[in-house]
Amino acid sequence: MKTIKDFNKYIVDLNAINHGMGVVFRFDNEYGISLVCHSFSYGNKNDEFEIAVIKFNSKDDEDWGIVYNTEITNDVLGYVAKGDVIEILQKVINLK
């Protein structure tokens, strides 16, 4: 069974924001996720995460935008339990 540590090599940004944290993952398919848990995110009071599926526009790790037209979601995902983060990471890795 995979753990979040199995995805560490894909982290391109990790920072503290709004009394919480934000992590950006970038995969070989140029998709990634923005994973946040902070005072303004959906789920922060329950130690849950907000996830946005993102697409990189260039080789620059800061040049990305949220995508709203994937098979995973058409919006951000709020209230994501820790155990479900791995499943979403794997789904985004498999996007084409």
N, C-alpha and C positions, 0 to 999 in steps of 0.2 A: 504494500500500500504506500502510495506516495505521500510525502509530507511537504509542507511549504518550503523546507530547506532544499528540496529537489529543484525548486524554481529560482533559487538565489542567483544563478548565473545569468538570468534574464533581467535582473533589476538594473535599470538605468538611472533611477532617481529615487532617493529616500530622504524624506525631510520631515521636520516637525512643523505642523501648521494648526492654527486655531486650537491650541491645547490638545493636540492629538498627533496623528501621523498620516503621511501620504506616501505611497509607493507606486512607481510606474514600472511596469514590466514590458519588455519589447521582445517579440518572438521573430524567428527567421522569416515568417510570412508577412512581415511588416505590420501585423496587428499586435495589439497589446492590451493591457488593462491599466486603468488608474484605480487604485484601491485606497480608500480613505476611511478613517475613523477619527472624527474630531467633533468639536462642539456644535457644528452646523450640519453634519452628515446624517443621512437617514439610517438610524439604527444605533447611533453612538451611545445612547443611554443604556442599551442592553448589550454592550460590547459586540455589536454586530457591525458589518461593513457596508459601505456604499461602493459599488463597482460600476465603472463606465468602460465599455468596449471602445478602444481607440485604434486609429490607423495613422501610421507615420507617413509623412509626406516627402521626406528626404532622409539622408543619412544622419541628419542632426537629431539627436535624442530628445530635443525640446520642440521639434517641429511635428506636432501631432494634433489631431482633433477627434472629438467624440463621433462615433458612427452610430446611426440610428436605424440601420437597415440590415441587420444580420439575423441569422436564424436563432441567435442566442437571445436577443432583445431588441426592442425598438425604442428604448429609453435607458436611463440609468437603472441599475438594480439596487434597491435599498433593502435594508434589514437582512443582509446575507449573513448567515451563521458561519462561524469559523470552519466548520466541517464542510460547508458547501463551496468555499473559496477554491479548493483544489479542483473540484469538478469543473468550475467555470474556467479556471486557468487552462485546464486540459482542452476544453471545448474551443477556446480562443486559439490555442496552438494549432488546432486542426482546421481552422477557417481557411478557405481558399479565396 
